[in-house]
Amino acid sequence: MRRVSVLLASVAVLVACSAGCNKEPPAGASAGPETSGARTSARTVESAPAPAASSLPSSDGVYAEIGRPAPNFLLKDLDGNEVRLSSFKGKTVVLEWWNPGCPFVDKSHTKGSLKDAAKKHAKNGVVWLAVNSNAAGKQGHGVEANRAGAKKYGMDHPILLDELGGVGKAYRATNTPHMFVVDGTGTLVYMGAVDNSPDGEGESPTGGKLVSYVDEAVAAVAAGKTPATTETKAYGCSVKYAQ
């Protein structure tokens, strides 16, 4: 009888294991202490922090296109504070690709259409963000160079560093300055040159009359209209990407 009891108990254990001993716990359930190397590695990967978003916009195929949502991004300013484009939803945002060492940027900020432009628009609630996509070791790169540029031009708005170039490439930024206007819904409504004077000084406008495309686009958005000019060819220094 004892032998029969032991045999029956063994059969019961085998039946129970065939029903669930080798199955993983359901999603969200506690798996208990993990001892195997494989499980420890999996758990480490799951808890690892997400990569920085500075180079993510182009990785999912999102690129700047008029009439479509502007590529979202997360970049750090000169003080290390994170700035996310989507956090400004409901406001008009102007993005200025810039390089403190570029002669065209210098002319635009001292004599041309960018002189005090950010401060002027800020009075009406417009958010102005400068983005520097120049790579390490190239012109205009680095916190100190950007701090010096901000002081020289009296810039109060954030300067965002994109040294990996992911955000710049997502926006197809080719020059400094290169301008983008995003409306309150997050839609890109203008991209291109700041104005029609490719000398940067506002002294040689094509057609004889100086036109600030950025001013026109911002005014159109405020009036609930589509800008008359939505895309132009940017002029200035090339963006000094890593590759």
Number of C-alpha atoms within 10 A of each C-alpha: 6 7 7 9 10 11 11 11 11 11 11 11 11 11 12 10 11 10 9 10 12 8 9 9 12 8 7 6 8 8 10 7 8 10 8 8 9 9 11 12 10 10 12 10 9 9 8 8 8 7 8 11 14 21 20 18 22 21 10 8 10 16 20 24 18 17 14 15 17 25 21 21 19 19 21 18 18 15 11 11 11 11 17 14 17 15 10 17 14 11 16 24 25 24 19 25 25 29 28 21 17 18 15 23 26 22 17 24 21 16 14 23 23 24 19 18 16 19 18 11 18 16 9 10 12 20 20 21 22 22 26 27 28 25 20 14 11 14 15 22 21 17 16 11 14 21 15 12 19 16 10 13 16 13 18 14 15 18 26 25 24 22 24 17 22 20 28 26 18 23 23 16 25 21 25 28 30 28 25 26 27 28 26 16 15 22 20 23 24 27 28 24 25 27 28 24 23 19 17 27 21 21 15 14 17 13 9 10 12 16 17 18 25 25 16 18 25 24 15 16 17 16 10 10 11 18 19 11 14 19 17 16 14 21 21 20 18 16 26 22 19 13 6
